[in-house]
Amino acid sequence: MNLKILSSAVVLAASFGLLACDDSSSPTSSPASSTGSQGQAGNQTIDSEPGNTVTDGDLNAAGEQPSCTVTVSANSVKTVQSVPGSGTYTSTVTKRDSRYVTIESEYWYADNQTAADECEDYKEEASHWLDGSVKVSCSGNKIVVNEIDEGSLQDHEADFRENCEKFNERFGSGSTSTTPTGSKDFVCDVSRTGNSVKIEQSYMGEAFEEMTSWTEDGAGRSVAVGVRTITFSDAEEAAEECADEKDEARYSDDESYQVQCTRNTVTVTKTVKNYDIDSYEAYYKAWCENQQRRFKSGDIDKYL
């Protein structure tokens, strides 16, 4: 996943000429019509001339260490990169609707000439976005870039984490990338009681819970019934899921199929495959283990 201006290189380090930055042609259409693979915006980058090339010794001369962090909330994801003595880069991606996000990126350069040169480069590149979806303002040594882009918060978070990994490779242990904190941590748990087994997953304000229970039908046969509740951060997305599930229930011959919806949740009850409880527990635990790996790599799946 690539941001229109920043691309997949480490943004701040690339601007200072510390890491190579991809070359690509200038865009001539809006982000909605200039899409690449997986429905994301095309890979457009600003080709920056190197500013002050600094060494690790220069960076640490005052005892400060380079750092790169990523933090998330229910509706936004933010990254901060700092190269002491050279500059800082802060970018916040905020959810706008089910398809688009807004991005505000702020660059601060210690060197006046570098800031002026970068300002001109950013403004020239932004001028190619004819729909005005990229705006650049400059004041002193600070540059602010505001844009509208496609993609989920998870996609942008993954891109920020990839950037921090490259930043860390360049600067070593002095830089760090943080995981979400508090209630925004990724959680995936499996519990079992009596004739039921349940999985609960939550991440960035969205969650699902699924419990499979075994009962007997009127003929005395064992039946597995699943109850799944999905909590969305976006009410529009919840409404779409609710409509889809109600269509499925309408045409199903499963008498237990029920759909209940609130503004942000969808609860579905229906008969599921009648595997034994041990098999379901093993499947849920394997899912959580896989999700933990995906979380660390920034490629997490939302739901089962």
N, C-alpha and C positions, 0 to 999 in steps of 0.2 A: 504494500500500500504506500503510495507516494503522495506527499503534499504537492500542490501545484508549484510553489516557489521553492520549497526547501529540499525536495527530493529525499533520497534515502541516505545521503551522506550525513555525517555529523555536522549540524548546521553551523554552530559557532566556530568549530575548528576549521571547517571548510572555508569559512569567510576569512580566516586568518592565514590561509594557505598551508595549514598543517596536515590536511587530508585532501585527497583528490575529490573533485566534485564532478558529477556526471554532466556531459554536454548534451543539450537537446534543443530543438528548434523552438521558436517563440510561438505561443498559442494565438489563434485568430478567431476562436469561437468561444461561446460560453461554456462553463464547466458541465452544464447539463447535457450539452451536445458533443462535448469533446471527451468522451469516456474511453477508458482503456479496458483491460481485462477485469473481470469480476465487478463491472459496473462502477469502477472508481474513476476519478478524474485522470486525464492524461498526464504523463510524466514530464512536467514542465519544470525547469530549474532556472535560477538566476546564475549566470556564469560570472562569478566574482573574481576579480584580480586579487592576488594575495596582498594582504595589508602588512602588518608587522609580523614577520615570522619570528617566533620566540622559541627559546629552548626550555627544557624542563628546569635547568638551573635558574633561568630568569624568573620562571613562574614561582618557584619556591623560595626566592631570595628573601622575601619578607616573612617567611614562615607560613604563608597561606597555601592551601592545596587546591588544585582544580577539583571541581565537583560537577556531578550531573545527577539530577533527581527527577523522579516521576511520581506524581501523586494523582489520585482519582477521587471523584465524588459521584453522586448519583447522576448528575447531569453535565459533568465536565471532566476533562483530564488535562493536566498541566505538567510541563517540563521546564526545568531551570538548569542552564549550563553556565558555569563560571570559570573563566581563565584569569586568575589574579594578575593584575598589571596589564591586561590586554582588553578584556571586555566581558559582557554577560549577554545571555540570550534567554528570554522567557517567552513561552508560547502556551496559550490556553485555548483549548478546543471545547466549545460549548454546544450541546445539542440544540438544534433549531426546530426540527420536526423529524418525521420518520425517515427522511432521506438526506437532509442537508444539515451541516454544522457550520458554525461561525468560528473563525480562527483569528485571534489577536496575538501577534508576535512582536516583541520589543527587543531591539538590539541596542546595546550601549558599547561604544568603542572608546578606549582610553586615548587613542590618537585622533586628533582633529581631522587630519587629511584622510585617514582611512574612513572615518565616518562620512565625510563629504563625498568621497568616491563611491562608497557603498550606497549612499542615498541616491545618487544619480543612477546607479545601476538598477536599483530596485524600482525607481520611478519609470525608467525606460522599459523595463520588463512588464510592469503593471499596465503600461499604456497599450499593450497588445491585447489585453483582455477587454474587448470592445463593449462587453455588457456591464462594465464597471464593477465586477465582482471582486476586484483586487484594488485596494486603495492604500497609498503610501503617504505618510507625513513625516517630516524630519524637523528636529529642533536641537540645535547644538550637536552634541555627540550621540543623540538618541534617534533611532529610526523605529517607527511603528508601522506595521503592515497588518491591515484588516482584510479578510477575505471570506468568501462563502465557498464551501467545498462539499463534495459528497463523501459518504462513508460513515460508519458507526463509530462510537467512542472507542469501542474495543479495537477497531482497525487503527485508529490514530494512536491509541495507547501502545499498541504493538510496535508502531513505527518509532515512537519516542523511546521505547525500551531498546530497540535495535540501535538507535542513535547513541544511547548511553553506553551500550556495550562497546561500540566502536570508540567512543570517547574514552572509556576505561582502558581499552587496549592501547590507546595512544599515551595516556597519562599515568597508567598504573593504578596502584591501590589508593592513591590520593583521591580518586573520584568515586562516587557511589551512586547507585540507582535504588531508590526506595520502592517498596511494595506498598499497596494500599494499606491504610491504617484504620483502626477502630472498626465500626460496623461495616466499612466498605471492603473488608478483607474477603477473599474468596473462602467460602465454607462449603464443604460437601461431607455429609455424615449419613451413616446407615445405622438403623436401630431395628431390633426385632423383639416382639412381645407376643406370646401365645401363638395365635394362628395368623399373625400379620407381620409384614416386614416393610419398613419405610425408608425412603431416601429423601434428604433435604439438601438443596443446593442454593446458595445465594451469592450474588456478586454485583457490585455497582448498582444497587437499588433494584435489581431484578432477581427473581427467585422462582424455583419450582419445588413442589413437594408431591411425592407420589407414594401412596400406600397400597399394597396389594394384600388382600385378606381372603381367606378360604372359608366358605360356608357350604351348606347343603341346599339344593333346590327342592322343589316339591316332590321329586321322585327319589330323594335321598342321595343324589349324585353330588360329588364335590365340585364346587364352582369357584373360580378365582375372579374376584372383582377388584378392579383398580380404581382408585380415586386420585386424580391429579389436579393440583391447583397451581396455576402459573400466575405470578405477579409481574406486571409490566411497569416500567417507569414512564411509558408513554401511553396515554389513554386511547389514542387513535389506533395504536398497534393492538391494544387489548380488544378494542371493538372489532377490528378485522378478524382477530383470532376467534372471538366469540361467534361472529357470523359464520365463519368456516365450520366450526364445531357444530353449530346448530343445524347447518345443512347436512353434515355427516349423520347426525342423530336422526334427522327427519327421514332419511332414506335407509336407515339401518333396521334390521330385523331383531336387533338386540333390545329386549324390553327394558333392560336395566340402564340403557344409554340415556343419561341426563346431563344437561348443560346449564350451569348457573353462572351469571356474570355480574360483576360490579364495575365501577369505573375503571379499575386497574387490574382486576383479577378475573380469571376464567377457571371454573372448576368443572371437571368432566368426570362422570362416573360411568363405567361400562365394564362388561365382561372381557377379561383378557385371557391369553393362553394359559391353560391350566398346568403349568409346570409345578414341581414341588417347591416348597418354601426355601429349601436349601439352594436351589438353582437361582431363584430370584435374589436371595441374599448375596450369592457369589457374583451375580451379574451387577448388582448395584455397587458392590465394593470395587469391582473391576472398573466400573464407570468412574467412581470417585478417584481412584488411583490414576486413571488416564487423564482426568480433568486436572489433577494436581500438576501433572507433567505439562499439559497444555497451558495452564495458568503461568507456569514459570517461563514458557516459551512465547507467551503472548498470543496464543492461538486457541483460546478456550471456546468450547461449544456452550450455547445457552441452555439447551434443554435435551432431555433424553429423546 
